[in-house]
Amino acid sequence: MESNQSQSPEQPDQKQQPAQKPWSWKRYIITSTIQVTVFLLLYVLSIGPLFWQWYASFNSMSSPFFAAFYTPLLLACDIFPPLSDGVNWYINLWIG
């Protein structure tokens, strides 16, 4: 007698893949908004630990990379004073 297990319709070691949810604009926009918000938050919060690098770079004492990297934040602080107050407070936490 020959048993042929390859013909059994259901094998316990095979797992069925769950059906993927259909792609939608609403989920894409929400996901993208969350990702951009987290990225911008991390960008602004990174000035605290890197303040002295930025300061040296801004005053031509080192590589201009940090001056260029944080120029958008500097411009945003010039345009929106409450942001400037918050960023200065946060920087003082790191350097004070």
DSSP file with accessible surface (Angstrom, degrees, kcal/mol):
  #  RESIDUE AA STRUCTURE BP1 BP2  ACC     N-H-->O    O-->H-N    N-H-->O    O-->H-N    TCO  KAPPA ALPHA  PHI   PSI    X-CA   Y-CA   Z-CA
    1    1 A M              0   0  245      0, 0.0     2,-0.5     0, 0.0     0, 0.0   0.000 360.0 360.0 360.0 134.7    0.0    0.0    0.0
    2    2 A E        -     0   0  181      2,-0.0     2,-0.5     0, 0.0     0, 0.0  -0.921 360.0-156.2-115.8 124.0    1.3    3.3   -1.0
    3    3 A S        -     0   0  101     -2,-0.5     2,-0.7     2,-0.0     0, 0.0  -0.888   4.0-159.6-103.0 132.9    0.2    6.4    0.8
    4    4 A N    >   +     0   0   77     -2,-0.5     3,-0.7     1,-0.1     4,-0.1  -0.889  14.0 176.2-113.8 103.3    0.5    9.6   -1.1
    5    5 A Q  G >  S+     0   0  151     -2,-0.7     3,-1.2     1,-0.2    -1,-0.1   0.653  72.4  73.7 -81.7 -16.2    0.5   12.6    1.2
    6    6 A S  G 3  S+     0   0   90      1,-0.2    -1,-0.2     3,-0.0     5,-0.0   0.716  92.9  57.0 -70.5 -15.8    1.0   15.1   -1.5
    7    7 A Q  G <  S+     0   0  152     -3,-0.7    -1,-0.2     3,-0.0    -2,-0.2   0.525  76.9 112.8 -92.7  -4.9   -2.6   14.6   -2.6
    8    8 A S    <   -     0   0   51     -3,-1.2     3,-0.1     1,-0.1    -3,-0.0  -0.484  63.9-143.0 -69.8 134.2   -4.0   15.6    0.8
    9    9 A P  S    S+     0   0  132      0, 0.0     2,-0.5     0, 0.0    -1,-0.1   0.809  82.7  39.1 -71.1 -27.1   -5.9   18.8    0.4
   10   10 A E        -     0   0  169      3,-0.0    -3,-0.0    -3,-0.0     3,-0.0  -0.962  63.3-174.3-131.3 119.4   -5.0   20.3    3.8
   11   11 A Q    >   -     0   0   58     -2,-0.5     3,-1.2     1,-0.1    -5,-0.0  -0.926  23.9-138.6-111.6 137.4   -1.6   20.0    5.4
   12   12 A P  T 3  S+     0   0  135      0, 0.0    -1,-0.1     0, 0.0    -2,-0.0   0.768  98.3  59.9 -68.3 -23.7   -1.1   21.3    9.0
   13   13 A D  T 3  S+     0   0  126      2,-0.1     2,-0.5    -3,-0.0    -3,-0.0   0.634  87.6  86.7 -82.5 -10.1    2.3   22.9    8.3
   14   14 A Q    <   -     0   0  131     -3,-1.2     2,-0.4     2,-0.0    -3,-0.0  -0.779  66.3-156.3 -91.5 128.9    1.0   25.2    5.6
   15   15 A K        -     0   0  192     -2,-0.5     2,-0.3     0, 0.0    -2,-0.1  -0.870  15.3-125.2-105.5 139.5   -0.4   28.5    6.9
   16   16 A Q        -     0   0  182     -2,-0.4    -2,-0.0     1,-0.1     0, 0.0  -0.612  25.3-121.2 -82.6 138.3   -2.8   30.5    4.9
   17   17 A Q        -     0   0  174     -2,-0.3     2,-0.1     1,-0.1     3,-0.1  -0.588  28.5-116.2 -77.4 134.6   -1.9   34.0    4.1
   18   18 A P        -     0   0  111      0, 0.0     2,-0.2     0, 0.0    -1,-0.1  -0.430  37.1 -99.4 -69.1 148.2   -4.3   36.6    5.5
   19   19 A A        -     0   0  102     -2,-0.1     2,-0.2     1,-0.1     0, 0.0  -0.453  38.9-121.5 -69.2 134.5   -6.0   38.7    2.8
   20   20 A Q        -     0   0  184     -2,-0.2    -1,-0.1     1,-0.1     3,-0.1  -0.523  25.7-110.2 -77.5 146.8   -4.5   42.1    2.3
   21   21 A K        -     0   0  164     -2,-0.2    -1,-0.1     1,-0.1     3,-0.1  -0.478  41.5-100.8 -72.7 145.6   -6.6   45.1    2.8
   22   22 A P        -     0   0  110      0, 0.0     2,-0.2     0, 0.0    -1,-0.1  -0.329  40.3-102.4 -68.2 147.5   -7.3   47.0   -0.4
   23   23 A W        -     0   0  163     -3,-0.1     2,-0.3     4,-0.0     3,-0.1  -0.464  46.2-179.7 -68.6 137.5   -5.2   50.1   -1.1
   24   24 A S     >  -     0   0   48     -2,-0.2     4,-1.8     1,-0.1     5,-0.1  -0.994  37.4-131.5-142.2 151.5   -7.1   53.4   -0.4
   25   25 A W  H  > S+     0   0  171     -2,-0.3     4,-2.8     1,-0.2     5,-0.2   0.865 106.8  58.2 -65.8 -38.3   -6.3   57.1   -0.6
   26   26 A K  H  > S+     0   0  163      1,-0.2     4,-2.3     2,-0.2     5,-0.2   0.941 108.9  43.2 -60.9 -47.5   -7.6   57.7    2.8
   27   27 A R  H  > S+     0   0   99      2,-0.2     4,-2.6     1,-0.2     5,-0.2   0.895 113.6  53.0 -67.0 -36.1   -5.1   55.3    4.5
   28   28 A Y  H  X S+     0   0  121     -4,-1.8     4,-2.6     2,-0.2    -2,-0.2   0.932 110.8  46.1 -64.0 -44.3   -2.3   56.6    2.3
   29   29 A I  H  X S+     0   0   93     -4,-2.8     4,-2.5     2,-0.2    -2,-0.2   0.924 114.4  47.4 -67.2 -42.8   -2.9   60.2    3.3
   30   30 A I  H  X S+     0   0   86     -4,-2.3     4,-2.3    -5,-0.2    -2,-0.2   0.945 114.5  46.4 -64.1 -46.1   -3.2   59.3    7.0
   31   31 A T  H  X S+     0   0   62     -4,-2.6     4,-2.4     1,-0.2    -2,-0.2   0.925 113.7  48.4 -63.0 -43.6   -0.1   57.2    6.9
   32   32 A S  H  X S+     0   0   31     -4,-2.6     4,-2.6    -5,-0.2     5,-0.2   0.904 110.3  51.7 -64.5 -40.2    1.9   59.8    5.0
   33   33 A T  H  X S+     0   0   79     -4,-2.5     4,-2.4    -5,-0.2    -1,-0.2   0.920 110.7  48.1 -63.3 -42.5    0.8   62.6    7.4
   34   34 A I  H  X S+     0   0  102     -4,-2.3     4,-2.5     2,-0.2     5,-0.2   0.931 112.6  48.7 -63.8 -43.5    1.9   60.6   10.4
   35   35 A Q  H  X S+     0   0  125     -4,-2.4     4,-2.4     1,-0.2    -2,-0.2   0.919 112.7  46.6 -65.0 -42.8    5.3   59.8    8.8
   36   36 A V  H  X S+     0   0   82     -4,-2.6     4,-2.7     2,-0.2     5,-0.2   0.914 112.1  51.5 -66.0 -40.6    5.9   63.5    7.9
   37   37 A T  H  X S+     0   0   83     -4,-2.4     4,-2.4    -5,-0.2    -2,-0.2   0.932 111.6  46.3 -62.3 -44.7    4.9   64.6   11.4
   38   38 A V  H  X S+     0   0   76     -4,-2.5     4,-2.6     2,-0.2     5,-0.2   0.924 112.7  50.9 -64.7 -42.3    7.2   62.2   13.1
   39   39 A F  H  X S+     0   0  136     -4,-2.4     4,-2.3    -5,-0.2    -2,-0.2   0.941 112.5  45.3 -60.8 -47.0   10.1   63.2   10.7
   40   40 A L  H  X S+     0   0   92     -4,-2.7     4,-2.5     2,-0.2     5,-0.2   0.891 112.1  52.2 -66.0 -38.0    9.6   66.9   11.4
   41   41 A L  H  X S+     0   0  100     -4,-2.4     4,-2.6    -5,-0.2    -1,-0.2   0.936 111.3  46.1 -63.4 -44.8    9.3   66.3   15.1
   42   42 A L  H  X S+     0   0  110     -4,-2.6     4,-1.4     2,-0.2    -2,-0.2   0.881 111.2  53.9 -65.4 -36.0   12.6   64.3   15.1
   43   43 A Y  H  < S+     0   0   31     -4,-2.3     4,-0.4    -5,-0.2     3,-0.3   0.947 112.3  42.6 -62.5 -48.2   14.2   67.0   13.0
   44   44 A V  H >< S+     0   0   38     -4,-2.5     3,-1.2     1,-0.2     4,-0.3   0.918 114.5  50.6 -66.9 -41.4   13.3   69.8   15.4
   45   45 A L  H >< S+     0   0   68     -4,-2.6     3,-0.9     1,-0.2    -1,-0.2   0.733  97.4  69.4 -71.0 -18.7   14.2   67.8   18.5
   46   46 A S  T 3X S+     0   0   32     -4,-1.4     4,-1.2    -3,-0.3    -1,-0.2   0.687  82.2  73.8 -74.1 -15.0   17.6   66.9   17.0
   47   47 A I  T <4 S+     0   0    6     -3,-1.2     4,-0.4    -4,-0.4    -1,-0.2   0.838  86.3  66.1 -66.8 -29.4   18.8   70.5   17.4
   48   48 A G  T X4 S+     0   0    3     -3,-0.9     3,-1.3    -4,-0.3     4,-0.3   0.978 108.1  32.9 -58.2 -60.7   19.1   70.1   21.2
   49   49 A P  T 34 S+     0   0   71      0, 0.0     3,-0.2     0, 0.0    -1,-0.2   0.766 125.0  46.6 -70.2 -20.7   21.9   67.5   21.3
   50   50 A L  T 3X S+     0   0   58     -4,-1.2     4,-2.4     1,-0.2     5,-0.2   0.223  77.1 110.6-104.4  15.8   23.5   69.0   18.2
   51   51 A F  H <> S+     0   0   28     -3,-1.3     4,-3.0    -4,-0.4     5,-0.2   0.915  77.7  48.9 -59.2 -46.3   23.4   72.6   19.2
   52   52 A W  H  > S+     0   0  156     -4,-0.3     4,-2.3    -3,-0.2    -1,-0.2   0.861 110.6  51.8 -66.8 -31.5   27.1   73.1   19.7
   53   53 A Q  H  > S+     0   0   97      2,-0.2     4,-2.2     1,-0.2    -1,-0.2   0.924 112.6  45.8 -65.5 -43.7   27.8   71.4   16.4
   54   54 A W  H  X S+     0   0   35     -4,-2.4     4,-3.2     2,-0.2     5,-0.2   0.922 111.6  52.0 -63.7 -43.9   25.4   73.8   14.7
   55   55 A Y  H  X S+     0   0  101     -4,-3.0     4,-1.8     2,-0.2    -2,-0.2   0.927 112.0  45.4 -60.2 -46.2   26.8   76.8   16.6
   56   56 A A  H  <>S+     0   0   24     -4,-2.3     5,-3.2     1,-0.2     6,-0.7   0.908 116.3  46.6 -64.7 -39.9   30.4   76.0   15.5
   57   57 A S  H ><5S+     0   0    6     -4,-2.2     3,-1.3     4,-0.2    -2,-0.2   0.905 111.0  51.3 -69.2 -40.1   29.2   75.4   12.0
   58   58 A F  H 3<5S+     0   0   98     -4,-3.2    -1,-0.2     1,-0.3    -2,-0.2   0.830 110.9  48.8 -67.7 -31.3   27.1   78.6   11.8
   59   59 A N  T 3<5S-     0   0   71     -4,-1.8    -1,-0.3    -5,-0.2    -2,-0.2   0.084 118.6-109.6 -97.1  22.2   30.1   80.7   13.1
   60   60 A S  T < 5S+     0   0  112     -3,-1.3    -3,-0.2     1,-0.1    -2,-0.1   0.779  85.3 120.6  58.7  33.7   32.5   79.1   10.5
   61   61 A M  S   <S+     0   0  126     -5,-3.2     2,-0.2    -6,-0.2    -4,-0.2   0.472  79.3   4.7-100.7  -5.4   34.5   77.2   13.0
   62   62 A S  S    S-     0   0   55     -6,-0.7    -2,-0.1    -5,-0.2    -9,-0.0  -0.843 108.4 -29.6-154.2-165.3   33.8   73.8   11.4
   63   63 A S    >   -     0   0   74     -2,-0.2     3,-0.6     1,-0.1     4,-0.4  -0.221  50.4-131.6 -58.4 141.3   32.1   72.1    8.5
   64   64 A P  T 3> S+     0   0   97      0, 0.0     4,-2.3     0, 0.0     5,-0.2   0.431  83.9  98.7 -77.1   5.6   29.1   74.0    7.0
   65   65 A F  H 3> S+     0   0  119      1,-0.2     4,-2.7     2,-0.2     5,-0.2   0.935  83.1  44.3 -59.1 -50.2   27.0   70.8    7.0
   66   66 A F  H <> S+     0   0   44     -3,-0.6     4,-2.2     1,-0.2    -1,-0.2   0.868 111.5  54.1 -67.5 -34.2   25.1   71.6   10.3
   67   67 A A  H  4 S+     0   0   17     -4,-0.4     4,-0.4     1,-0.2    -1,-0.2   0.931 114.0  41.9 -62.8 -43.5   24.5   75.2    9.3
   68   68 A A  H >< S+     0   0   68     -4,-2.3     3,-0.7     1,-0.2    -2,-0.2   0.893 112.7  54.2 -69.8 -38.2   23.0   74.1    6.0
   69   69 A F  H 3< S+     0   0   84     -4,-2.7     4,-0.2     1,-0.2    -2,-0.2   0.884 115.4  38.0 -65.2 -38.7   21.0   71.2    7.7
   70   70 A Y  T 3X S+     0   0    3     -4,-2.2     4,-2.3     1,-0.2    -1,-0.2   0.368  86.4  99.2 -98.3   7.6   19.4   73.5   10.3
   71   71 A T  H <> S+     0   0   56     -3,-0.7     4,-2.6    -4,-0.4     5,-0.2   0.912  81.3  53.5 -60.4 -42.4   18.8   76.5    8.0
   72   72 A P  H  > S+     0   0   75      0, 0.0     4,-2.4     0, 0.0    -1,-0.2   0.911 109.8  48.5 -60.0 -36.5   15.1   75.6    7.4
   73   73 A L  H  > S+     0   0   11     -4,-0.2     4,-2.3     2,-0.2    -2,-0.2   0.917 110.6  51.0 -67.9 -39.9   14.6   75.4   11.2
   74   74 A L  H  X S+     0   0   57     -4,-2.3     4,-1.7     1,-0.2    -1,-0.2   0.923 112.0  46.8 -63.0 -42.7   16.3   78.8   11.6
   75   75 A L  H  X S+     0   0   97     -4,-2.6     4,-1.9     2,-0.2    -1,-0.2   0.901 111.0  51.6 -65.9 -40.9   14.1   80.3    8.9
   76   76 A A  H  X S+     0   0   36     -4,-2.4     4,-2.5    -5,-0.2    -2,-0.2   0.888 108.7  51.5 -64.4 -36.3   10.9   78.8   10.4
   77   77 A C  H  < S+     0   0   15     -4,-2.3     7,-0.4     1,-0.2    -1,-0.2   0.845 108.9  51.3 -69.0 -32.8   11.9   80.3   13.8
   78   78 A D  H  < S+     0   0  117     -4,-1.7    -2,-0.2    -5,-0.2    -1,-0.2   0.869 115.5  41.7 -69.3 -35.5   12.3   83.7   12.2
   79   79 A I  H  < S+     0   0  141     -4,-1.9    -2,-0.2     1,-0.2    -1,-0.2   0.873 121.2  39.2 -79.1 -37.9    8.8   83.5   10.6
   80   80 A F    >X  -     0   0  123     -4,-2.5     4,-1.5    -5,-0.2     3,-1.0  -0.836  67.1-169.0-120.7  92.6    7.0   82.0   13.5
   81   81 A P  H 3> S+     0   0   78      0, 0.0     4,-2.4     0, 0.0     5,-0.2   0.822  84.2  59.0 -56.4 -36.4    8.1   83.5   16.9
   82   82 A P  H 3> S+     0   0   77      0, 0.0     4,-2.1     0, 0.0     5,-0.2   0.889 105.6  51.3 -61.9 -33.0    6.3   80.9   19.1
   83   83 A L  H <> S+     0   0   55     -3,-1.0     4,-2.8     2,-0.2     5,-0.2   0.915 108.2  52.4 -64.9 -40.6    8.3   78.2   17.4
   84   84 A S  H  X S+     0   0   30     -4,-1.5     4,-2.6    -7,-0.4     5,-0.2   0.912 108.3  50.2 -61.4 -42.3   11.4   80.2   18.2
   85   85 A D  H  X S+     0   0  111     -4,-2.4     4,-2.2     1,-0.2    -1,-0.2   0.921 112.8  46.6 -62.2 -43.5   10.5   80.4   21.9
   86   86 A G  H  X S+     0   0   38     -4,-2.1     4,-2.4     2,-0.2    -2,-0.2   0.911 113.0  48.1 -66.0 -42.3    9.9   76.7   22.1
   87   87 A V  H  X S+     0   0   12     -4,-2.8     4,-2.8     2,-0.2     5,-0.2   0.918 111.9  49.8 -66.0 -42.4   13.1   75.8   20.3
   88   88 A N  H  X S+     0   0   81     -4,-2.6     4,-2.2    -5,-0.2    -2,-0.2   0.910 111.0  49.6 -63.2 -40.3   15.1   78.2   22.5
   89   89 A W  H  X S+     0   0  167     -4,-2.2     4,-1.2    -5,-0.2    -2,-0.2   0.931 112.4  47.9 -61.4 -43.8   13.6   76.7   25.6
   90   90 A Y  H  X S+     0   0   46     -4,-2.4     4,-1.0     1,-0.2     3,-0.4   0.909 110.6  50.6 -66.4 -40.4   14.4   73.2   24.3
   91   91 A I  H >X S+     0   0   12     -4,-2.8     4,-2.3     1,-0.2     3,-0.7   0.905 105.7  56.7 -64.4 -39.6   18.0   74.1   23.5
   92   92 A N  H 3X S+     0   0   96     -4,-2.2     4,-1.9     1,-0.3    -1,-0.2   0.795  99.5  60.3 -63.2 -28.1   18.4   75.6   27.0
   93   93 A L  H 3< S+     0   0  104     -4,-1.2    -1,-0.3    -3,-0.4    -2,-0.2   0.858 111.7  39.9 -62.4 -36.0   17.4   72.2   28.4
   94   94 A W  H << S+     0   0  136     -4,-1.0    -2,-0.2    -3,-0.7    -1,-0.2   0.826 126.4  31.0 -83.5 -36.0   20.4   70.7   26.7
   95   95 A I  H  <        0   0   59     -4,-2.3    -3,-0.2     1,-0.0    -2,-0.2   0.590 360.0 360.0-101.2 -12.3   23.0   73.4   27.2
   96   96 A G     <        0   0   98     -4,-1.9    -3,-0.1    -5,-0.3    -4,-0.1   0.628 360.0 360.0 -93.1 360.0   21.9   74.8   30.5
